[in-house]
Amino acid sequence: MQKANIDGKAWIFGKDIDTDLIIAARYLNTSVAEELAKHVMEDADPEFVTKMSRGDVIVAGENFGCGSSREHAPIALKAAGVAAVIAPTFARIFYRNAFNMGLPIFELPESSEIKEGDMVSIDMNKGTITNKTTNKTYSFTPIPEFMQELIDAGGLMQFAQNEIKGK
């Protein structure tokens, strides 16, 4: 069953946020999600993890997730409680890794209109993002059905386990 809404506060980051800014290489000696979560976005905003709340949303500029192809980046974001990422474009490998890890991401050309602290509501069923602060609604590029199934399952591994169990 598809999750209908994600509601959270927007945290703004610029364009070309690479995987080193999402989770610095110095923390890649672990793949424990909870440990990675403690350091997510640390080099872009050292206080991000203490300021954000579980369920908040990152809104960024173009080419979010560029750089190395590490899966640690979406794992860290999801484990920290980031509910989704909104950006005009995503690096191709990050795009796929995010879905494989069960992190919803949304392509929205007008993402720069959302400001830090704005409350946003993402309706995955309707394909809309509403900025509740400005009362403006945007349509996002639809997520392909199979990729939505990955998100609903919590990622590729859980999806595969469910398939094996016949769920």
N, CA, C and O atoms as a DFTB+ gen file, in Angstrom:
668 C
 N C O
     1  1       0.843      -1.187       0.000
     2  2       0.000       0.000       0.000
     3  2       0.883       1.244       0.000
     4  3       1.771       1.383       0.841
     5  1       0.642       2.119      -0.920
     6  2       1.433       3.328      -1.080
     7  2       1.168       4.309       0.054
     8  3       0.017       4.550       0.418
     9  1       2.222       4.865       0.604
    10  2       2.089       5.886       1.632
    11  2       1.551       7.152       0.979
    12  3       2.089       7.611      -0.028
    13  1       0.510       7.707       1.540
    14  2      -0.163       8.845       0.908
    15  2       0.588      10.164       1.075
    16  3       0.730      10.912       0.107
    17  1       1.067      10.462       2.266
    18  2       1.640      11.785       2.513
    19  2       2.924      11.737       3.319
    20  3       3.126      10.867       4.166
    21  1       3.781      12.697       3.027
    22  2       4.946      12.995       3.847
    23  2       4.797      14.463       4.207
    24  3       4.663      15.310       3.324
    25  1       4.820      14.766       5.489
    26  2       4.701      16.148       5.956
    27  2       5.910      16.472       6.814
    28  3       6.213      15.749       7.763
    29  1       6.605      17.558       6.484
    30  2       7.766      17.924       7.278
    31  2       8.262      19.319       6.977
    32  3       7.808      19.993       6.053
    33  1       9.200      19.715       7.785
    34  2       9.852      21.020       7.650
    35  2      10.944      20.912       6.597
    36  3      11.640      19.900       6.519
    37  1      11.094      21.953       5.789
    38  2      12.099      21.979       4.729
    39  2      13.436      22.480       5.261
    40  3      13.512      23.484       5.968
    41  1      14.487      21.750       4.899
    42  2      15.864      22.148       5.166
    43  2      16.532      22.334       3.826
    44  3      16.543      21.420       3.002
    45  1      17.095      23.519       3.598
    46  2      17.587      23.899       2.281
    47  2      19.094      23.690       2.157
    48  3      19.879      24.074       3.024
    49  1      19.463      23.065       1.042
    50  2      20.858      22.913       0.671
    51  2      20.983      23.315      -0.786
    52  3      20.002      23.260      -1.529
    53  1      22.160      23.714      -1.204
    54  2      22.374      24.234      -2.552
    55  2      22.474      23.161      -3.620
    56  3      22.053      22.020      -3.429
    57  1      23.038      23.556      -4.739
    58  2      23.199      22.616      -5.848
    59  2      24.506      21.847      -5.692
    60  3      25.389      22.234      -4.927
    61  1      24.606      20.756      -6.432
    62  2      25.799      19.913      -6.449
    63  2      26.199      19.413      -5.059
    64  3      27.384      19.354      -4.734
    65  1      25.214      19.057      -4.250
    66  2      25.508      18.457      -2.949
    67  2      25.974      17.032      -3.223
    68  3      25.188      16.172      -3.620
    69  1      27.272      16.798      -3.004
    70  2      27.808      15.482      -3.345
    71  2      27.719      14.518      -2.160
    72  3      27.395      14.906      -1.038
    73  1      28.015      13.262      -2.447
    74  2      27.887      12.243      -1.407
    75  2      28.878      12.465      -0.263
    76  3      28.640      11.990       0.847
    77  1      29.975      13.171      -0.508
    78  2      30.906      13.502       0.578
    79  2      30.299      14.517       1.546
    80  3      30.610      14.500       2.737
    81  1      29.435      15.400       1.039
    82  2      28.744      16.328       1.933
    83  2      27.598      15.628       2.670
    84  3      27.282      15.981       3.806
    85  1      26.986      14.653       2.035
    86  2      25.886      13.924       2.681
    87  2      26.439      13.072       3.828
    88  3      25.920      13.115       4.943
    89  1      27.483      12.305       3.552
    90  2      28.177      11.553       4.601
    91  2      29.658      11.508       4.228
    92  3      30.048      10.897       3.233
    93  1      30.460      12.162       5.040
    94  2      31.890      12.304       4.746
    95  2      32.601      10.950       4.729
    96  3      32.242      10.034       5.468
    97  1      33.611      10.847       3.872
    98  2      34.366       9.596       3.712
    99  2      34.970       9.111       5.022
   100  3      35.163       7.908       5.198
   101  1      35.271      10.018       5.944
   102  2      35.896       9.600       7.202
   103  2      34.974       8.731       8.057
   104  3      35.431       8.098       9.009
   105  1      33.685       8.695       7.730
   106  2      32.738       7.875       8.483
   107  2      32.389       6.569       7.769
   108  3      31.535       5.816       8.239
   109  1      33.030       6.303       6.662
   110  2      32.670       5.131       5.868
   111  2      33.320       3.836       6.350
   112  3      33.278       2.817       5.660
   113  1      33.919       3.884       7.539
   114  2      34.468       2.665       8.119
   115  2      33.363       1.827       8.770
   116  3      33.637       0.765       9.329
   117  1      32.126       2.300       8.698
   118  2      30.976       1.549       9.196
   119  2      29.851       1.608       8.172
   120  3      29.756       2.545       7.378
   121  1      29.025       0.614       8.208
   122  2      27.804       0.671       7.405
   123  2      26.588       0.564       8.326
   124  3      25.474       0.299       7.874
   125  1      26.819       0.774       9.620
   126  2      25.735       0.767      10.600
   127  2      24.950       2.071      10.430
   128  3      25.468       3.164      10.661
   129  1      23.702       1.926      10.025
   130  2      22.872       3.081       9.678
   131  2      22.794       4.105      10.810
   132  3      22.884       5.307      10.556
   133  1      22.631       3.658      12.033
   134  2      22.481       4.576      13.174
   135  2      23.749       5.400      13.403
   136  3      23.674       6.564      13.797
   137  1      24.907       4.794      13.156
   138  2      26.173       5.523      13.296
   139  2      26.326       6.558      12.178
   140  3      26.740       7.691      12.425
   141  1      25.993       6.165      10.960
   142  2      26.064       7.098       9.831
   143  2      25.117       8.277      10.054
   144  3      25.453       9.416       9.731
   145  1      23.951       8.006      10.598
   146  2      22.935       9.039      10.813
   147  2      23.446      10.174      11.698
   148  3      23.037      11.323      11.528
   149  1      24.311       9.871      12.616
   150  2      24.847      10.888      13.538
   151  2      25.665      11.947      12.812
   152  3      25.906      13.023      13.358
   153  1      26.094      11.652      11.582
   154  2      27.006      12.546      10.866
   155  2      26.456      13.026       9.527
   156  3      27.190      13.624       8.740
   157  1      25.184      12.775       9.259
   158  2      24.623      13.140       7.963
   159  2      24.653      14.660       7.774
   160  3      24.286      15.413       8.676
   161  1      25.085      15.091       6.618
   162  2      25.164      16.501       6.214
   163  2      26.104      17.322       7.097
   164  3      26.068      18.552       7.059
   165  1      26.929      16.669       7.877
   166  2      27.810      17.332       8.842
   167  2      28.739      18.367       8.209
   168  3      28.947      19.436       8.781
   169  1      29.298      18.064       7.040
   170  2      30.223      19.018       6.425
   171  2      29.502      20.153       5.699
   172  3      30.117      21.176       5.398
   173  1      28.222      19.991       5.416
   174  2      27.423      21.063       4.813
   175  2      26.805      21.950       5.894
   176  3      26.710      23.166       5.726
   177  1      26.388      21.339       6.999
   178  2      25.798      22.043       8.132
   179  2      26.068      21.208       9.381
   180  3      25.353      20.239       9.637
   181  1      27.094      21.569      10.168
   182  2      27.492      20.760      11.317
   183  2      26.386      20.521      12.349
   184  3      26.470      19.572      13.129
   185  1      25.360      21.359      12.362
   186  2      24.294      21.222      13.354
   187  2      23.021      20.594      12.789
   188  3      22.011      20.493      13.485
   189  1      23.073      20.177      11.533
   190  2      21.868      19.674      10.875
   191  2      21.164      18.578      11.672
   192  3      19.953      18.650      11.878
   193  1      21.891      17.584      12.115
   194  2      21.282      16.447      12.804
   195  2      20.606      16.868      14.105
   196  3      19.598      16.280      14.496
   197  1      21.143      17.864      14.767
   198  2      20.525      18.308      16.028
   199  2      19.361      19.259      15.795
   200  3      18.493      19.388      16.659
   201  1      19.324      19.924      14.649
   202  2      18.246      20.875      14.345
   203  2      17.025      20.207      13.725
   204  3      15.892      20.595      14.009
   205  1      17.252      19.204      12.881
   206  2      16.140      18.608      12.145
   207  2      15.371      17.637      13.034
   208  3      15.866      17.180      14.064
   209  1      14.160      17.337      12.610
   210  2      13.327      16.361      13.306
   211  2      13.006      15.212      12.360
   212  3      12.952      15.390      11.143
   213  1      12.798      14.053      12.925
   214  2      12.405      12.896      12.127
   215  2      11.160      13.269      11.317
   216  3      10.190      13.798      11.859
   217  1      11.203      12.989      10.025
   218  2      10.087      13.319       9.141
   219  2      10.293      14.598       8.349
   220  3       9.481      14.924       7.484
   221  1      11.371      15.333       8.629
   222  2      11.660      16.547       7.868
   223  2      12.160      16.191       6.470
   224  3      12.476      15.038       6.178
   225  1      12.221      17.204       5.621
   226  2      12.515      17.018       4.208
   227  2      13.689      17.903       3.801
   228  3      13.754      19.069       4.191
   229  1      14.615      17.353       3.019
   230  2      15.690      18.156       2.449
   231  2      15.219      18.658       1.085
   232  3      14.694      17.897       0.273
   233  1      15.418      19.951       0.853
   234  2      15.119      20.571      -0.442
   235  2      16.446      21.140      -0.940
   236  3      17.094      21.930      -0.253
   237  1      16.834      20.730      -2.135
   238  2      18.157      21.109      -2.624
   239  2      18.094      21.594      -4.056
   240  3      17.052      21.552      -4.711
   241  1      19.237      22.054      -4.519
   242  2      19.372      22.479      -5.905
   243  2      19.676      21.298      -6.815
   244  3      19.545      20.137      -6.428
   245  1      20.083      21.629      -8.027
   246  2      20.356      20.616      -9.045
   247  2      21.474      19.662      -8.638
   248  3      22.365      20.009      -7.863
   249  1      21.398      18.447      -9.187
   250  2      22.469      17.464      -9.118
   251  2      22.730      16.963      -7.703
   252  3      23.880      16.723      -7.335
   253  1      21.683      16.803      -6.911
   254  2      21.839      16.299      -5.550
   255  2      22.365      14.871      -5.603
   256  3      21.878      14.053      -6.383
   257  1      23.362      14.573      -4.772
   258  2      23.908      13.228      -4.687
   259  2      24.994      12.911      -5.693
   260  3      25.297      11.743      -5.938
   261  1      25.579      13.937      -6.275
   262  2      26.664      13.707      -7.239
   263  2      27.894      13.197      -6.496
   264  3      27.912      13.147      -5.266
   265  1      28.903      12.825      -7.241
   266  2      30.136      12.334      -6.625
   267  2      30.184      10.827      -6.641
   268  3      29.691      10.185      -7.569
   269  1      30.780      10.268      -5.610
   270  2      30.974       8.814      -5.582
   271  2      29.637       8.092      -5.423
   272  3      28.640       8.677      -5.000
   273  1      29.644       6.825      -5.768
   274  2      28.400       6.070      -5.843
   275  2      28.046       5.346      -4.551
   276  3      27.337       4.341      -4.590
   277  1      28.511       5.822      -3.435
   278  2      28.309       5.107      -2.176
   279  2      26.840       5.032      -1.765
   280  3      26.105       6.017      -1.838
   281  1      26.436       3.852      -1.335
   282  2      25.081       3.649      -0.825
   283  2      24.915       4.250       0.557
   284  3      23.794       4.425       1.032
   285  1      26.029       4.566       1.203
   286  2      25.986       5.124       2.548
   287  2      25.176       6.424       2.596
   288  3      24.553       6.725       3.614
   289  1      25.181       7.195       1.502
   290  2      24.512       8.499       1.514
   291  2      23.003       8.367       1.755
   292  3      22.504       8.963       2.710
   293  1      22.261       7.623       0.947
   294  2      20.831       7.501       1.246
   295  2      20.553       6.729       2.535
   296  3      19.553       6.985       3.206
   297  1      21.424       5.795       2.879
   298  2      21.249       5.072       4.146
   299  2      21.325       6.052       5.312
   300  3      20.493       6.010       6.218
   301  1      22.325       6.936       5.288
   302  2      22.512       7.908       6.369
   303  2      21.337       8.870       6.460
   304  3      20.858       9.165       7.555
   305  1      20.868       9.363       5.312
   306  2      19.735      10.290       5.306
   307  2      18.493       9.636       5.897
   308  3      17.824      10.207       6.759
   309  1      18.199       8.440       5.426
   310  2      17.008       7.731       5.903
   311  2      17.117       7.430       7.397
   312  3      16.158       7.632       8.141
   313  1      18.271       6.952       7.836
   314  2      18.466       6.611       9.245
   315  2      18.377       7.838      10.149
   316  3      17.960       7.732      11.302
   317  1      18.768       8.995       9.631
   318  2      18.687      10.235      10.417
   319  2      17.253      10.725      10.563
   320  3      16.965      11.594      11.386
   321  1      16.355      10.159       9.759
   322  2      14.953      10.556       9.846
   323  2      14.496      11.472       8.737
   324  3      13.360      11.945       8.756
   325  1      15.366      11.733       7.759
   326  2      14.953      12.533       6.601
   327  2      13.892      11.722       5.862
   328  3      14.144      10.591       5.447
   329  1      12.708      12.304       5.703
   330  2      11.593      11.568       5.097
   331  2      11.663      11.549       3.580
   332  3      11.155      10.622       2.948
   333  1      12.289      12.568       2.984
   334  2      12.366      12.664       1.524
   335  2      13.361      13.749       1.154
   336  3      13.742      14.583       1.975
   337  1      13.771      13.711      -0.114
   338  2      14.610      14.767      -0.672
   339  2      13.911      15.275      -1.928
   340  3      13.442      14.496      -2.757
   341  1      13.855      16.593      -2.046
   342  2      13.258      17.255      -3.209
   343  2      14.365      18.059      -3.881
   344  3      15.073      18.817      -3.217
   345  1      14.514      17.900      -5.180
   346  2      15.520      18.656      -5.938
   347  2      15.098      18.668      -7.404
   348  3      14.325      17.811      -7.831
   349  1      15.601      19.635      -8.179
   350  2      15.267      19.644      -9.606
   351  2      15.819      18.422     -10.334
   352  3      15.164      17.868     -11.217
   353  1      17.042      18.002      -9.953
   354  2      17.669      16.835     -10.559
   355  2      18.524      16.119      -9.514
   356  3      18.965      16.704      -8.524
   357  1      18.736      14.839      -9.774
   358  2      19.576      14.010      -8.913
   359  2      20.638      13.342      -9.774
   360  3      20.408      13.045     -10.946
   361  1      21.802      13.112      -9.181
   362  2      22.811      12.303      -9.865
   363  2      22.208      10.920     -10.085
   364  3      21.509      10.398      -9.217
   365  1      22.477      10.336     -11.232
   366  2      21.839       9.073     -11.611
   367  2      22.072       7.952     -10.604
   368  3      21.135       7.234     -10.252
   369  1      23.300       7.795     -10.139
   370  2      23.582       6.695      -9.215
   371  2      22.923       6.941      -7.863
   372  3      22.458       5.993      -7.229
   373  1      22.871       8.192      -7.406
   374  2      22.190       8.487      -6.148
   375  2      20.700       8.209      -6.296
   376  3      20.077       7.664      -5.385
   377  1      20.126       8.578      -7.432
   378  2      18.707       8.350      -7.693
   379  2      18.377       6.875      -7.476
   380  3      17.439       6.537      -6.753
   381  1      19.148       6.014      -8.102
   382  2      18.882       4.580      -7.983
   383  2      19.183       4.072      -6.576
   384  3      18.410       3.286      -6.029
   385  1      20.291       4.508      -5.984
   386  2      20.622       4.078      -4.620
   387  2      19.552       4.499      -3.620
   388  3      19.237       3.745      -2.700
   389  1      18.988       5.698      -3.790
   390  2      17.948       6.172      -2.874
   391  2      16.747       5.219      -2.905
   392  3      16.244       4.818      -1.856
   393  1      16.301       4.869      -4.080
   394  2      15.167       3.948      -4.180
   395  2      15.530       2.564      -3.643
   396  3      14.724       1.927      -2.965
   397  1      16.734       2.105      -3.945
   398  2      17.162       0.802      -3.438
   399  2      17.202       0.760      -1.917
   400  3      17.002      -0.296      -1.316
   401  1      17.458       1.901      -1.295
   402  2      17.506       1.982       0.166
   403  2      16.155       2.392       0.770
   404  3      16.013       2.426       1.992
   405  1      15.174       2.699      -0.068
   406  2      13.843       3.049       0.425
   407  2      13.677       4.508       0.813
   408  3      12.791       4.844       1.599
   409  1      14.526       5.383       0.267
   410  2      14.431       6.822       0.547
   411  2      13.692       7.503      -0.596
   412  3      14.195       7.521      -1.719
   413  1      12.512       8.064      -0.344
   414  2      11.781       8.748      -1.417
   415  2      12.471      10.038      -1.837
   416  3      12.868      10.849      -1.000
   417  1      12.607      10.212      -3.142
   418  2      13.154      11.445      -3.698
   419  2      12.229      11.930      -4.805
   420  3      11.610      11.131      -5.508
   421  1      12.144      13.241      -4.949
   422  2      11.190      13.831      -5.877
   423  2      11.856      14.910      -6.709
   424  3      12.490      15.819      -6.173
   425  1      11.708      14.804      -8.025
   426  2      12.248      15.805      -8.934
   427  2      11.235      16.932      -9.089
   428  3      10.111      16.725      -9.545
   429  1      11.662      18.128      -8.697
   430  2      10.792      19.298      -8.754
   431  2      11.598      20.492      -9.251
   432  3      12.408      21.041      -8.503
   433  1      11.389      20.906     -10.514
   434  2      12.149      22.034     -11.059
   435  2      12.023      23.317     -10.224
   436  3      12.954      24.120     -10.180
   437  1      10.881      23.507      -9.568
   438  2      10.639      24.735      -8.788
   439  2      11.090      24.629      -7.334
   440  3      10.654      25.419      -6.498
   441  1      11.946      23.678      -7.024
   442  2      12.336      23.470      -5.623
   443  2      12.920      24.719      -4.977
   444  3      12.823      24.883      -3.761
   445  1      13.532      25.612      -5.776
   446  2      14.134      26.832      -5.210
   447  2      13.093      27.789      -4.633
   448  3      13.446      28.712      -3.899
   449  1      11.820      27.582      -4.956
   450  2      10.760      28.429      -4.397
   451  2      10.434      28.066      -2.948
   452  3       9.793      28.841      -2.239
   453  1      10.879      26.886      -2.513
   454  2      10.659      26.449      -1.129
   455  2      11.805      26.992      -0.286
   456  3      12.974      26.847      -0.646
   457  1      11.471      27.608       0.819
   458  2      12.474      28.241       1.688
   459  2      12.666      27.431       2.966
   460  3      11.792      26.668       3.378
   461  1      13.837      27.618       3.582
   462  2      14.123      26.896       4.823
   463  2      13.063      27.223       5.877
   464  3      12.714      28.381       6.101
   465  1      12.575      26.176       6.503
   466  2      11.561      26.335       7.539
   467  2      10.135      26.206       7.027
   468  3       9.206      26.032       7.815
   469  1       9.953      26.290       5.701
   470  2       8.614      26.091       5.151
   471  2       8.141      24.680       5.489
   472  3       8.935      23.741       5.531
   473  1       6.857      24.546       5.725
   474  2       6.264      23.230       5.950
   475  2       5.767      22.720       4.608
   476  3       5.014      23.402       3.913
   477  1       6.196      21.509       4.249
   478  2       5.800      20.934       2.970
   479  2       5.038      19.637       3.194
   480  3       5.263      18.918       4.167
   481  1       4.136      19.363       2.269
   482  2       3.368      18.132       2.281
   483  2       3.499      17.484       0.908
   484  3       3.185      18.098      -0.113
   485  1       3.961      16.253       0.894
   486  2       4.140      15.515      -0.353
   487  2       3.047      14.457      -0.427
   488  3       2.956      13.581       0.432
   489  1       2.228      14.548      -1.454
   490  2       1.177      13.555      -1.668
   491  2       1.624      12.667      -2.823
   492  3       1.510      13.042      -3.990
   493  1       2.130      11.493      -2.485
   494  2       2.659      10.594      -3.506
   495  2       1.557      10.045      -4.400
   496  3       1.804       9.723      -5.563
   497  1       0.355       9.936      -3.872
   498  2      -0.754       9.418      -4.677
   499  2      -1.202      10.426      -5.731
   500  3      -1.490      10.054      -6.869
   501  1      -1.258      11.692      -5.354
   502  2      -1.687      12.743      -6.289
   503  2      -0.533      13.278      -7.130
   504  3      -0.760      13.891      -8.173
   505  1       0.699      13.051      -6.686
   506  2       1.854      13.588      -7.403
   507  2       2.030      15.074      -7.185
   508  3       2.401      15.810      -8.099
   509  1       1.758      15.515      -5.948
   510  2       1.878      16.942      -5.646
   511  2       2.730      17.182      -4.404
   512  3       2.816      16.355      -3.496
   513  1       3.349      18.347      -4.414
   514  2       4.062      18.855      -3.246
   515  2       3.433      20.202      -2.934
   516  3       3.406      21.095      -3.780
   517  1       2.927      20.342      -1.717
   518  2       2.310      21.596      -1.304
   519  2       3.190      22.266      -0.267
   520  3       3.548      21.666       0.746
   521  1       3.533      23.518      -0.534
   522  2       4.225      24.329       0.453
   523  2       3.119      24.910       1.330
   524  3       2.436      25.852       0.929
   525  1       2.945      24.357       2.508
   526  2       1.868      24.791       3.404
   527  2       2.094      26.213       3.915
   528  3       1.146      26.894       4.307
   529  1       3.338      26.653       3.910
   530  2       3.654      28.001       4.376
   531  2       3.169      29.055       3.387
   532  3       2.651      30.097       3.788
   533  1       3.339      28.783       2.088
   534  2       2.930      29.750       1.061
   535  2       1.613      29.353       0.385
   536  3       1.052      30.115      -0.403
   537  1       1.135      28.158       0.704
   538  2      -0.098      27.610       0.126
   539  2       0.003      27.424      -1.395
   540  3      -0.988      27.560      -2.112
   541  1       1.203      27.113      -1.872
   542  2       1.411      26.860      -3.295
   543  2       1.626      25.361      -3.509
   544  3       2.345      24.711      -2.749
   545  1       0.994      24.825      -4.549
   546  2       1.105      23.404      -4.857
   547  2       1.816      23.211      -6.185
   548  3       1.572      23.934      -7.151
   549  1       2.706      22.216      -6.214
   550  2       3.494      21.880      -7.393
   551  2       3.229      20.427      -7.768
   552  3       2.908      19.600      -6.914
   553  1       3.365      20.133      -9.040
   554  2       3.319      18.743      -9.494
   555  2       4.746      18.264      -9.690
   556  3       5.581      18.983     -10.239
   557  1       5.024      17.035      -9.235
   558  2       6.371      16.502      -9.410
   559  2       6.369      15.392     -10.447
   560  3       5.332      14.823     -10.787
   561  1       7.557      15.109     -10.931
   562  2       7.730      14.020     -11.878
   563  2       7.324      12.725     -11.192
   564  3       7.885      12.379     -10.152
   565  1       6.363      12.006     -11.753
   566  2       5.878      10.788     -11.087
   567  2       6.977       9.748     -10.891
   568  3       7.871       9.595     -11.723
   569  1       6.887       9.052      -9.789
   570  2       7.815       7.966      -9.503
   571  2       7.303       6.730     -10.247
   572  3       6.126       6.386     -10.132
   573  1       8.160       6.068     -10.998
   574  2       7.715       4.850     -11.679
   575  2       7.141       3.842     -10.674
   576  3       7.609       3.745      -9.540
   577  1       6.131       3.102     -11.106
   578  2       5.404       2.196     -10.214
   579  2       6.327       1.213      -9.496
   580  3       6.201       1.017      -8.288
   581  1       7.254       0.594     -10.231
   582  2       8.139      -0.375      -9.589
   583  2       8.985       0.294      -8.510
   584  3       9.210      -0.289      -7.450
   585  1       9.455       1.515      -8.771
   586  2      10.283       2.205      -7.789
   587  2       9.445       2.605      -6.572
   588  3       9.952       2.638      -5.451
   589  1       8.168       2.907      -6.794
   590  2       7.276       3.183      -5.670
   591  2       7.119       1.935      -4.805
   592  3       7.028       2.030      -3.581
   593  1       7.086       0.773      -5.442
   594  2       6.999      -0.483      -4.689
   595  2       8.239      -0.671      -3.814
   596  3       8.135      -1.181      -2.698
   597  1       9.406      -0.265      -4.309
   598  2      10.631      -0.342      -3.500
   599  2      10.515       0.555      -2.275
   600  3      10.881       0.152      -1.171
   601  1      10.007       1.770      -2.464
   602  2       9.825       2.710      -1.345
   603  2       8.843       2.123      -0.333
   604  3       9.104       2.126       0.870
   605  1       7.716       1.622      -0.830
   606  2       6.692       1.066       0.059
   607  2       7.228      -0.090       0.895
   608  3       6.855      -0.255       2.057
   609  1       8.110      -0.890       0.290
   610  2       8.674      -2.045       0.991
   611  2       9.781      -1.656       1.966
   612  3      10.119      -2.432       2.859
   613  1      10.349      -0.458       1.802
   614  2      11.457      -0.022       2.649
   615  2      12.811      -0.209       1.996
   616  3      13.842      -0.073       2.655
   617  1      12.822      -0.522       0.701
   618  2      14.060      -0.684      -0.042
   619  2      14.094      -2.004      -0.790
   620  3      13.226      -2.861      -0.619
   621  1      15.118      -2.148      -1.623
   622  2      15.236      -3.310      -2.492
   623  2      15.365      -4.621      -1.723
   624  3      14.735      -5.614      -2.089
   625  1      16.165      -4.639      -0.670
   626  2      16.359      -5.876       0.088
   627  2      15.045      -6.347       0.712
   628  3      14.709      -7.529       0.639
   629  1      14.308      -5.425       1.322
   630  2      13.034      -5.801       1.931
   631  2      12.027      -6.216       0.865
   632  3      11.244      -7.144       1.071
   633  1      12.049      -5.523      -0.279
   634  2      11.175      -5.884      -1.393
   635  2      11.453      -7.319      -1.835
   636  3      10.524      -8.101      -2.038
   637  1      12.728      -7.662      -1.984
   638  2      13.103      -9.013      -2.423
   639  2      12.695     -10.050      -1.382
   640  3      12.204     -11.122      -1.734
   641  1      12.895      -9.737      -0.097
   642  2      12.477     -10.656       0.955
   643  2      10.969     -10.877       0.924
   644  3      10.500     -12.002       1.098
   645  1      10.213      -9.810       0.705
   646  2       8.761      -9.924       0.617
   647  2       8.353     -10.794      -0.566
   648  3       7.430     -11.601      -0.462
   649  1       9.047     -10.625      -1.694
   650  2       8.753     -11.423      -2.882
   651  2       9.012     -12.911      -2.623
   652  3       8.230     -13.770      -3.031
   653  1      10.107     -13.193      -1.949
   654  2      10.461     -14.582      -1.631
   655  2       9.407     -15.201      -0.713
   656  3       9.036     -16.365      -0.864
   657  1       8.931     -14.395       0.246
   658  2       7.922     -14.885       1.184
   659  2       6.523     -14.908       0.572
   660  3       5.587     -15.435       1.174
   661  1       6.382     -14.338      -0.624
   662  2       5.088     -14.329      -1.298
   663  2       4.121     -13.288      -0.797
   664  3       2.907     -13.461      -0.912
   665  1       4.644     -12.197      -0.236
   666  2       3.768     -11.125       0.276
   667  2       3.306     -10.225      -0.838
   668  3       2.565      -9.272      -0.594
